[in-house]
Amino acid sequence: MERYIEYLKKYRDTEISKAVLEEVLNGAKAVSLVEVYAINLIDVLNKYSAKEIDDVFLLEWVNTIWFSEWYFYNEDQCDSIASVMNVLEELDEGELVLNQEKIEMLVNALKNNSEI
């Protein structure tokens, strides 16, 4: 389990790809091992803004963090994180254009621990 946690944290922090994570996990199942904080989401949004990650990586990250059951949101920040994740999930539906203005709005919500 310790090895899984190390790689789950690396994925949360965008240090490895989803393919690497899946290879390590190899179909293993667990619930709520790694906590996600607003700062993790802010970091992902900043990397996206700086073009260090692309749309595909961002969408995979959002879906993995949200739906995989390996991750859980920090209790004090969960409403803010959930509201931003909900907005970002719209990327999958082609309904969201994530421009600099939208990124700044999402980052500010996370910094202020407020909902969108």
Beta strands, then each sheet from edge to edge (+ up, - down):
strand 1: 34-36
strand 2: 71-73
sheet 1: 1+ 2+
end
